[in-house]
Amino acid sequence: MNGYKSQQKGSWKAITKTTDGRDPRTQTYRENGREYQNYRRQLPRNVRFNAPRDYEGIWSLGENSWDLIHLRLGCGSVGDWPELYRNVLAHLKPGVGHFERVEVDFEPRCDDGTIVRTDSKLVSWYGDLKNATERANRSIQYRRIESIEMLKRQGFVDVKEETIKLPINGWCRDEHLKSLGTDYTAWMGYDDLVGMSLQPFTHIEGMSVERAKASAREAALDILRVKLHGYNVM
């Protein structure tokens, strides 16, 4: 039996394909999982979404009852990771439940010095965003070692990590990485950077709206410069 796994956030219960070829819409097999984002799309009839607005609020999902809880891009939103992890663990089925967390480390990285030599505005934008979100106790920075240790302290076992290099624009010669970079760049445009940084810059750093938008615009232009061989890590 092959399970359906959503790539977005929401609550799902589904099996969409069986190995014996039976129509999954007539089957009653289900897996229970929790993902977080208010998301809707065309779904099989045995898939149901239930997306709570605040995963740091009170959980009333039924403890010890979920096969999978998936969290994506929590950095910048979560103020108390240990408490969130405790809630996740309490709601997973003991011994069989899984927690999956996906983050993008937005810190610009570079292996050949091209970002450092150009005084990149993208680096400045990220630095301001990191400072603002840390002051708000909701850091955008992904601290991988600290996160793994925190999961283990809360009682998670068999903790595994997989990292993927996300080139910023299509500078890579490797065709696969070039494709990843092109797709990723489409997700990191001016409007996206403004959406991530406008409130932290204006409400915490004290920037004017015009200056905050100018910072995002300069960073977005840097992202498009193929002479800058930067990347993020997911």
Backbone bond lengths (Angstrom), bond angles and torsions (degrees), N, CA, C in turn:
res aa  C-N    CA-C-N  psi(-1)  N-CA   C-N-CA  omega(-1)  CA-C   N-CA-C  phi
1 M - - - 1.461 - - 1.523 109.02 -
2 N 1.309 117.71 126.24 1.453 122.66 179.98 1.510 110.09 -100.80
3 G 1.313 117.13 128.29 1.460 120.70 -177.15 1.514 112.67 -89.24
4 Y 1.292 114.77 145.48 1.469 121.13 173.50 1.511 108.55 -81.36
5 K 1.332 118.29 132.29 1.456 121.67 177.73 1.513 108.98 -128.68
6 S 1.312 116.11 117.04 1.455 120.77 179.95 1.509 110.67 -69.26
7 Q 1.350 116.51 144.81 1.460 121.13 174.67 1.523 111.29 -95.00
8 Q 1.308 117.96 3.79 1.444 121.20 177.22 1.512 108.85 -119.75
9 K 1.329 115.86 -176.20 1.439 120.21 -175.44 1.515 111.17 -105.06
10 G 1.310 116.31 143.84 1.444 123.89 -178.13 1.511 106.83 161.92
11 S 1.284 120.18 -171.21 1.449 121.45 174.99 1.509 108.06 -106.67
12 W 1.327 118.06 132.61 1.446 117.73 -176.93 1.512 111.71 -135.74
13 K 1.313 114.89 150.60 1.453 123.29 173.33 1.517 105.80 -140.41
14 A 1.340 117.29 109.24 1.459 115.13 -172.64 1.506 113.74 -162.97
15 I 1.301 115.66 149.12 1.448 124.67 160.65 1.519 105.19 -136.33
16 T 1.321 118.03 124.21 1.461 118.70 -174.60 1.521 113.72 -111.27
17 K 1.333 117.97 -3.24 1.452 117.86 179.07 1.518 108.80 -151.84
18 T 1.317 116.57 137.49 1.449 120.83 175.55 1.508 108.90 -113.49
19 T 1.327 116.77 149.15 1.458 120.58 -174.58 1.522 112.22 -69.95
20 D 1.325 117.39 -18.77 1.465 118.66 179.59 1.520 112.69 -91.87
21 G 1.356 117.16 7.01 1.449 120.23 174.05 1.508 115.78 84.94
22 R 1.329 118.51 2.99 1.460 119.54 179.95 1.531 110.53 -69.08
23 D 1.322 115.23 151.35 1.471 121.17 178.18 1.520 108.18 -65.21
24 P 1.344 118.31 117.44 1.466 120.23 -177.48 1.521 112.96 -63.47
25 R 1.327 117.34 -22.98 1.458 119.30 -177.93 1.520 111.73 -69.10
26 T 1.347 116.90 -17.14 1.455 120.05 179.02 1.520 112.23 -97.67
27 Q 1.331 117.25 -2.85 1.456 120.57 -176.64 1.528 110.74 -94.21
28 T 1.300 115.64 158.64 1.461 121.06 -178.73 1.523 112.06 -109.43
29 Y 1.341 117.62 0.53 1.448 120.27 178.45 1.526 110.13 -62.78
30 R 1.323 116.51 137.89 1.451 119.02 179.14 1.520 110.05 -146.92
31 E 1.317 115.31 152.86 1.448 122.50 167.74 1.512 107.28 -118.87
32 N 1.311 116.35 140.52 1.456 120.67 -178.52 1.517 109.60 -100.12
33 G 1.313 116.99 133.59 1.460 119.90 178.72 1.509 110.62 -150.65
34 R 1.304 115.80 162.42 1.459 121.47 179.86 1.508 108.45 -130.43
35 E 1.338 115.62 122.47 1.446 121.66 171.92 1.517 107.16 -125.44
36 Y 1.333 116.71 155.84 1.450 118.90 -171.84 1.519 112.83 -120.18
37 Q 1.297 116.21 105.03 1.464 125.25 168.02 1.518 106.49 176.72
38 N 1.297 115.85 140.14 1.454 119.35 179.76 1.523 108.41 -76.56
39 Y 1.318 117.37 94.78 1.458 122.11 -169.33 1.524 110.02 -135.46
40 R 1.323 116.04 136.41 1.463 121.13 177.57 1.523 108.95 -133.48
41 R 1.326 115.75 145.56 1.449 120.99 173.36 1.526 107.92 -159.66
42 Q 1.325 116.97 179.60 1.447 120.51 177.11 1.517 109.60 -68.63
43 L 1.324 117.24 121.90 1.448 121.14 -172.91 1.523 110.98 -128.10
44 P 1.331 117.44 153.52 1.465 119.69 169.77 1.526 110.05 -59.20
45 R 1.321 116.67 157.48 1.452 120.29 -174.62 1.522 113.24 -66.16
46 N 1.344 116.81 -21.35 1.461 118.32 -179.43 1.531 111.97 -97.90
47 V 1.338 116.29 22.79 1.467 121.82 175.02 1.520 108.60 -113.18
48 R 1.310 116.71 128.78 1.460 120.82 179.76 1.519 109.76 -128.75
49 F 1.333 116.50 131.54 1.448 121.87 177.48 1.521 110.13 -103.83
50 N 1.312 114.56 141.95 1.462 121.18 174.26 1.517 106.30 -145.31
51 A 1.321 117.89 99.09 1.461 121.67 -170.55 1.519 110.96 -106.48
52 P 1.324 118.40 103.61 1.467 120.20 177.44 1.510 110.95 -69.15
53 R 1.310 116.48 154.45 1.455 121.22 -175.88 1.523 112.82 -82.23
54 D 1.324 117.51 -28.71 1.464 119.85 -171.12 1.519 109.66 -135.82
55 Y 1.337 116.56 103.09 1.457 118.05 179.81 1.516 113.16 -80.11
56 E 1.330 117.63 -1.40 1.458 119.96 172.09 1.526 111.52 -98.80
57 G 1.329 116.30 2.90 1.451 120.73 176.21 1.520 111.09 -85.82
58 I 1.334 115.81 -162.41 1.462 120.97 -179.74 1.528 109.23 -75.79
59 W 1.318 116.26 129.90 1.461 121.59 178.45 1.525 109.21 -90.12
60 S 1.293 117.15 129.75 1.466 121.38 176.05 1.522 108.26 -132.81
61 L 1.323 115.31 51.40 1.460 121.86 -172.42 1.519 112.82 -101.04
62 G 1.326 117.53 -10.45 1.456 120.47 -176.00 1.515 110.65 96.32
63 E 1.315 116.59 102.84 1.470 120.16 -178.70 1.527 111.11 -67.88
64 N 1.350 114.26 154.67 1.469 122.44 177.30 1.533 112.48 56.87
65 S 1.339 117.88 34.28 1.469 118.69 -172.47 1.524 114.78 -131.60
66 W 1.326 118.66 -0.27 1.462 120.04 -173.99 1.524 111.17 -111.62
67 D 1.351 114.96 136.11 1.463 120.45 177.23 1.519 111.55 -77.20
68 L 1.318 116.20 -37.66 1.462 120.74 -175.34 1.518 110.31 -145.05
69 I 1.308 116.17 133.04 1.462 122.33 169.74 1.523 106.68 -120.91
70 H 1.328 115.62 124.13 1.467 121.81 -176.06 1.529 109.14 -116.86
71 L 1.314 115.78 130.53 1.463 121.39 178.00 1.514 108.95 -126.72
72 R 1.319 116.82 130.93 1.469 120.65 -179.74 1.522 110.21 -127.06
73 L 1.343 115.28 134.78 1.462 123.11 175.07 1.526 111.76 54.50
74 G 1.313 115.30 54.36 1.462 120.12 176.53 1.520 113.12 -82.02
75 C 1.334 117.29 -22.69 1.466 120.07 179.73 1.527 109.24 -60.86
76 G 1.326 115.08 132.70 1.453 120.50 -176.39 1.515 112.56 95.58
77 S 1.342 116.64 -11.03 1.461 121.17 -179.28 1.523 112.78 -119.40
78 V 1.316 117.39 -30.39 1.464 121.50 -173.04 1.527 110.37 -92.96
79 G 1.320 115.46 130.71 1.458 120.33 178.40 1.509 113.44 -99.85
80 D 1.336 117.78 -22.64 1.464 121.51 -176.81 1.523 108.94 -137.04
81 W 1.325 115.83 86.26 1.459 120.02 -178.39 1.523 113.07 -63.39
82 P 1.358 120.77 -43.47 1.470 119.12 179.21 1.527 113.01 -56.60
83 E 1.333 116.74 -42.19 1.461 119.84 179.65 1.526 111.21 -66.35
84 L 1.325 116.69 -39.78 1.460 119.69 177.64 1.523 110.47 -62.72
85 Y 1.326 116.95 -43.83 1.463 120.63 178.72 1.526 111.54 -63.38
86 R 1.328 117.22 -37.37 1.466 119.95 177.80 1.528 110.45 -63.42
87 N 1.329 116.55 -41.45 1.456 119.81 177.81 1.525 111.61 -64.31
88 V 1.324 115.79 -42.78 1.466 119.91 178.73 1.523 110.20 -58.96
89 L 1.321 116.64 -50.64 1.463 120.47 -177.09 1.527 111.32 -62.50
90 A 1.319 116.88 -38.78 1.462 120.57 -178.76 1.520 112.06 -65.71
91 H 1.335 117.96 -26.47 1.458 120.84 -175.62 1.523 113.40 -97.79
92 L 1.333 117.89 -7.18 1.461 120.70 176.11 1.522 110.59 -81.54
93 K 1.334 115.66 150.62 1.460 119.65 174.11 1.523 109.21 -64.67
94 P 1.323 118.62 127.29 1.469 121.06 -177.28 1.524 111.61 -59.51
95 G 1.325 115.26 129.77 1.453 120.78 174.63 1.509 116.07 83.85
96 V 1.330 118.21 -19.15 1.468 119.94 -176.65 1.522 113.24 -129.45
97 G 1.328 118.29 -17.49 1.453 120.61 -178.02 1.518 112.47 -71.55
98 H 1.329 115.96 151.91 1.460 121.65 -179.68 1.529 110.37 -125.97
99 F 1.315 114.30 144.94 1.464 121.58 173.14 1.514 108.00 -116.84
100 E 1.335 116.69 129.08 1.459 122.43 179.43 1.521 108.30 -122.42
101 R 1.321 115.72 124.84 1.464 120.75 178.59 1.522 108.74 -122.59
102 V 1.309 116.51 130.93 1.467 122.12 179.47 1.523 108.39 -121.32
103 E 1.314 116.21 124.51 1.462 121.48 178.97 1.523 109.90 -131.52
104 V 1.308 115.07 152.13 1.466 121.59 168.58 1.520 107.25 -110.23
105 D 1.324 116.53 123.14 1.459 121.13 173.81 1.528 106.43 -83.34
106 F 1.333 115.68 106.15 1.464 120.30 -172.64 1.529 113.75 -80.50
107 E 1.319 118.02 0.27 1.466 119.11 177.57 1.526 109.77 -63.76
108 P 1.345 118.68 121.83 1.464 120.09 -179.60 1.528 110.92 -65.48
109 R 1.322 115.54 127.53 1.457 121.44 177.75 1.520 110.08 -117.22
110 C 1.310 115.94 156.79 1.464 120.55 -177.08 1.524 108.08 -158.14
111 D 1.329 116.98 134.39 1.461 121.16 -177.56 1.522 113.48 -100.84
112 D 1.334 117.76 -8.23 1.475 118.66 -175.76 1.530 113.20 -121.96
113 G 1.332 117.32 8.35 1.457 120.04 174.52 1.518 115.71 82.12
114 T 1.316 118.74 1.68 1.468 119.12 -175.53 1.534 112.28 -67.96
115 I 1.315 118.13 -29.76 1.461 119.80 178.22 1.519 110.95 -73.73
116 V 1.316 117.24 -42.92 1.476 121.46 -178.66 1.518 110.96 -63.72
117 R 1.328 116.61 -41.16 1.465 120.66 -175.64 1.525 112.69 -68.67
118 T 1.319 117.62 -19.65 1.462 119.82 -175.23 1.527 113.19 -104.11
119 D 1.335 117.80 5.48 1.463 120.24 -178.63 1.527 109.65 51.88
120 S 1.315 115.70 58.56 1.458 122.35 -170.51 1.521 113.25 -60.34
121 K 1.312 116.20 132.07 1.463 122.19 175.02 1.527 111.36 -71.54
122 L 1.333 116.08 -24.17 1.460 119.93 176.41 1.525 110.45 -65.02
123 V 1.331 116.03 -39.95 1.465 120.20 177.37 1.525 110.37 -63.45
124 S 1.317 116.85 -42.46 1.468 120.64 179.24 1.525 110.84 -63.94
125 W 1.331 116.24 -43.53 1.470 120.42 178.82 1.523 111.10 -59.41
126 Y 1.336 116.41 -46.38 1.468 119.42 -179.55 1.529 111.06 -65.17
127 G 1.331 117.04 -40.16 1.461 119.84 179.09 1.516 112.33 -60.86
128 D 1.326 116.63 -42.43 1.465 120.09 177.53 1.532 110.96 -65.82
129 L 1.336 116.73 -39.32 1.459 120.33 179.65 1.526 110.64 -66.94
130 K 1.308 116.87 -41.41 1.468 121.23 178.47 1.528 110.29 -62.02
131 N 1.325 117.20 -46.14 1.470 120.40 -179.81 1.531 111.26 -62.45
132 A 1.331 116.60 -43.62 1.469 120.47 -177.63 1.521 111.33 -65.11
133 T 1.330 117.24 -45.83 1.465 119.48 -177.60 1.525 111.80 -71.12
134 E 1.316 117.78 -29.52 1.469 119.49 175.41 1.521 110.44 -68.78
135 R 1.310 117.41 -38.20 1.469 120.46 176.53 1.527 111.04 -64.10
136 A 1.317 116.64 -29.01 1.464 121.13 178.55 1.530 112.09 -87.88
137 N 1.334 116.79 3.22 1.467 122.38 -178.34 1.527 112.33 62.01
138 R 1.325 116.34 31.11 1.460 121.75 176.34 1.531 107.92 -141.06
139 S 1.314 114.70 65.80 1.460 120.75 -169.92 1.522 112.25 -63.45
140 I 1.327 114.76 137.16 1.459 121.50 174.78 1.524 110.94 -75.99
141 Q 1.322 117.01 -16.21 1.462 120.88 -175.86 1.523 110.85 -74.01
142 Y 1.332 115.82 133.16 1.461 120.92 174.79 1.520 108.71 -93.05
143 R 1.316 116.09 118.24 1.462 122.32 179.55 1.524 108.20 -104.46
144 R 1.316 116.47 94.20 1.461 121.32 -168.85 1.528 113.05 -64.26
145 I 1.323 117.76 -46.68 1.466 119.88 -177.72 1.519 110.77 -66.04
146 E 1.326 116.39 -44.49 1.455 121.11 177.90 1.523 110.94 -61.31
147 S 1.322 117.56 -39.41 1.459 121.25 -178.96 1.523 111.41 -65.70
148 I 1.326 116.70 -42.94 1.466 120.48 179.84 1.523 110.53 -64.67
149 E 1.337 116.52 -44.49 1.462 119.80 179.25 1.525 111.30 -63.83
150 M 1.329 117.19 -37.38 1.451 121.47 -179.99 1.529 111.00 -65.17
151 L 1.331 116.67 -41.48 1.459 120.49 177.53 1.524 110.95 -60.29
152 K 1.316 116.47 -44.15 1.465 120.37 -179.32 1.527 111.35 -65.64
153 R 1.332 116.70 -38.24 1.468 119.42 179.65 1.526 111.28 -65.46
154 Q 1.333 117.08 -30.59 1.462 119.94 -179.89 1.522 112.36 -80.05
155 G 1.344 116.90 -7.43 1.455 120.11 175.92 1.507 116.11 112.38
156 F 1.338 118.54 2.71 1.453 120.70 177.01 1.526 110.15 -72.65
157 V 1.324 116.11 143.83 1.462 121.43 178.72 1.524 109.02 -123.62
158 D 1.340 115.03 164.47 1.462 121.29 179.39 1.527 110.70 54.02
159 V 1.336 116.00 48.39 1.459 121.39 -179.29 1.527 109.32 -78.07
160 K 1.313 116.58 125.56 1.462 121.73 -178.79 1.521 109.87 -126.15
161 E 1.328 115.51 150.46 1.461 120.48 178.85 1.516 110.11 -131.31
162 E 1.312 115.90 137.07 1.464 122.51 174.36 1.519 108.35 -126.90
163 T 1.311 117.56 130.61 1.461 121.22 -179.07 1.528 110.34 -114.41
164 I 1.329 114.98 144.95 1.461 122.13 178.67 1.528 108.17 -129.26
165 K 1.305 116.18 130.71 1.457 122.01 178.06 1.526 109.41 -80.22
166 L 1.333 116.80 127.31 1.457 122.58 179.57 1.524 109.14 -114.45
167 P 1.320 118.39 95.83 1.464 120.13 178.84 1.524 111.33 -60.30
168 I 1.313 115.69 142.00 1.460 121.41 175.50 1.517 107.60 -89.36
169 N 1.299 117.60 105.37 1.460 129.77 -173.19 1.534 110.32 78.13
170 G 1.319 116.47 -173.08 1.458 120.82 -171.67 1.509 115.25 -98.45
171 W 1.333 117.99 39.02 1.465 120.74 -175.10 1.526 114.08 -74.51
172 C 1.330 118.87 -20.62 1.465 121.07 -174.13 1.531 111.89 -68.49
173 R 1.307 116.16 143.18 1.455 120.61 174.72 1.525 111.40 -78.79
174 D 1.325 116.18 -32.69 1.461 120.55 176.81 1.530 108.87 -61.12
175 E 1.328 117.27 126.25 1.460 120.85 -172.72 1.522 112.15 -64.48
176 H 1.327 116.57 -37.54 1.467 119.13 180.00 1.522 110.89 -66.31
177 L 1.338 116.31 -47.33 1.464 119.62 179.07 1.525 111.37 -66.40
178 K 1.319 115.95 -34.64 1.465 119.68 177.78 1.528 110.65 -62.59
179 S 1.335 116.09 -41.54 1.458 120.67 178.09 1.521 111.23 -65.75
180 L 1.341 116.45 -43.04 1.459 120.22 176.56 1.531 110.73 -59.16
181 G 1.328 115.36 -44.84 1.454 120.13 -178.77 1.518 112.89 -63.33
182 T 1.322 116.00 -40.22 1.461 119.84 179.23 1.530 110.97 -63.90
183 D 1.331 115.83 -44.60 1.461 119.91 179.25 1.531 111.08 -66.63
184 Y 1.319 116.43 -41.54 1.461 120.81 -178.42 1.531 110.92 -64.92
185 T 1.325 116.27 -39.22 1.460 120.45 -179.96 1.529 111.31 -62.43
186 A 1.326 116.26 -34.59 1.461 119.98 178.37 1.527 111.41 -64.37
187 W 1.312 116.30 -23.08 1.465 122.03 179.78 1.527 111.86 -91.48
188 M 1.331 116.77 -8.41 1.465 121.76 -175.39 1.519 110.76 -118.03
189 G 1.312 116.97 46.75 1.453 121.45 178.81 1.517 112.41 -85.50
190 Y 1.317 115.52 -177.46 1.469 121.73 -177.58 1.521 112.34 -56.65
191 D 1.328 116.88 -48.15 1.464 119.90 -178.40 1.528 111.66 -61.60
192 D 1.333 116.73 -36.73 1.463 120.74 179.76 1.531 111.05 -67.66
193 L 1.319 116.43 -42.41 1.468 119.90 179.71 1.521 110.93 -67.09
194 V 1.332 116.54 -38.35 1.465 119.65 175.90 1.521 110.23 -62.24
195 G 1.331 116.69 -43.09 1.451 120.37 179.78 1.520 113.16 -61.38
196 M 1.326 116.52 -33.44 1.460 120.52 179.31 1.522 112.93 -77.92
197 S 1.317 117.43 -32.20 1.469 119.42 -166.12 1.516 116.02 -116.49
198 L 1.322 119.47 -14.19 1.463 119.55 -172.15 1.531 111.98 -60.17
199 Q 1.316 117.49 -50.11 1.460 118.88 -178.45 1.523 112.45 -67.13
200 P 1.342 120.28 -46.82 1.467 118.65 176.70 1.531 113.13 -58.62
201 F 1.325 117.12 -39.83 1.462 119.92 -178.03 1.531 111.88 -68.66
202 T 1.323 117.21 -41.33 1.463 119.88 -175.58 1.523 112.44 -83.65
203 H 1.331 117.81 -41.01 1.454 120.87 -174.82 1.525 113.30 -85.26
204 I 1.329 117.44 -26.77 1.467 119.91 -175.75 1.526 111.49 -110.68
205 E 1.326 116.90 -46.08 1.460 120.31 -179.14 1.528 112.16 -83.62
206 G 1.308 117.20 -14.22 1.457 120.21 177.59 1.509 114.80 78.38
207 M 1.315 118.23 18.34 1.461 120.88 177.54 1.530 110.01 -73.59
208 S 1.309 115.66 154.31 1.451 119.74 169.26 1.521 108.52 -73.32
209 V 1.317 116.58 160.17 1.458 120.36 177.91 1.525 110.14 -60.58
210 E 1.336 116.07 -39.46 1.467 120.07 -179.54 1.524 111.38 -63.44
211 R 1.336 116.49 -43.41 1.475 119.42 -179.86 1.520 111.04 -68.04
212 A 1.324 117.27 -39.61 1.462 120.76 179.20 1.529 110.68 -62.17
213 K 1.323 116.83 -42.93 1.459 120.23 179.08 1.524 111.42 -68.98
214 A 1.328 116.79 -35.58 1.466 120.14 177.61 1.524 110.69 -64.05
215 S 1.341 117.02 -39.37 1.463 120.95 177.70 1.525 110.89 -61.99
216 A 1.330 116.42 -43.97 1.461 120.20 178.11 1.524 111.22 -65.17
217 R 1.335 116.92 -38.26 1.468 120.88 -179.89 1.530 110.21 -64.70
218 E 1.327 117.77 -43.78 1.460 121.67 179.40 1.523 110.95 -64.44
219 A 1.347 116.74 -40.55 1.461 120.27 178.35 1.521 111.03 -65.77
220 A 1.342 116.76 -40.14 1.465 120.74 179.61 1.530 111.11 -63.97
221 L 1.312 117.13 -36.24 1.467 120.30 177.22 1.526 110.72 -66.92
222 D 1.333 116.52 -38.02 1.466 120.13 176.51 1.523 111.25 -61.40
223 I 1.333 115.78 -39.76 1.455 120.11 -179.20 1.524 111.14 -59.34
224 L 1.315 117.26 -31.74 1.463 121.45 -177.25 1.527 113.48 -83.55
225 R 1.304 117.73 -7.94 1.468 121.23 -176.84 1.523 110.45 -84.06
226 V 1.326 116.06 107.29 1.466 120.10 -175.22 1.526 112.26 -69.66
227 K 1.326 118.08 -12.41 1.468 120.16 176.05 1.525 111.36 -74.32
228 L 1.328 117.19 -15.20 1.463 121.39 176.91 1.526 108.10 -94.82
229 H 1.317 115.89 112.93 1.467 120.99 -174.07 1.533 109.76 -94.70
230 G 1.313 115.21 63.78 1.460 119.77 -179.24 1.520 113.04 -97.30
231 Y 1.319 114.89 167.15 1.463 120.01 176.46 1.524 109.50 -158.53
232 N 1.312 114.84 158.58 1.459 123.08 169.38 1.518 108.48 -111.43
233 V 1.315 115.91 171.68 1.473 120.61 179.44 1.524 108.17 -123.80
234 M 1.325 115.36 133.59 1.461 120.65 175.18 1.522 108.49 -107.48
